[in-house]
Amino acid sequence: MEKHTDLSDPVLRSKIKNRKLYFGGNQKLKIYGLLTCSSGKRMKRENRVFFISEKEALENNYRPCGHCMKEKYKLWRNEQHGK
């Protein structure tokens, strides 16, 4: 997991372009999603983190975004509520 505040803009763009980062997350809310998600693009820089994989996000106890990852969010929600 990498914090947005620890990355300069050129380094961040390079990592995304070279597919070293695949998902973004909100550190405060513990939500992860696609880098293209409109919800993720609106969050504050100091709350944004990046993950190389979905596995890494899940290992850090983040949940899928309800906007850009609807199916995975529904599965996660059902698991949380024992359905």
RAHUHU-V658324 format. One record per pair of residues at least 6 apart in sequence whose ideal C-beta (glycine too) atoms are under 6 Angstrom apart, sorted by the first residue. I is the first residue (numbers start at 1). GAP is how many residues later the second one is. Records with the same first field share a line. If there is no record, write none. Layout:
# RAHUHU-V658324
I = GAP / GAP
This chain:
# RAHUHU-V658324
1 = 48 / 50 / 59
2 = 48
3 = 46
4 = 41 / 44
5 = 41
15 = 6
21 = 29
23 = 9 / 28 / 34
24 = 11 / 16 / 26
25 = 7 / 24 / 32 / 37
26 = 17 / 21
27 = 20 / 22
28 = 19
30 = 32
31 = 32 / 34
32 = 25 / 30
33 = 7 / 32 / 35 / 36
34 = 34
37 = 28 / 30 / 31
39 = 28
51 = 6
63 = 13
64 = 8 / 9 / 12
66 = 7
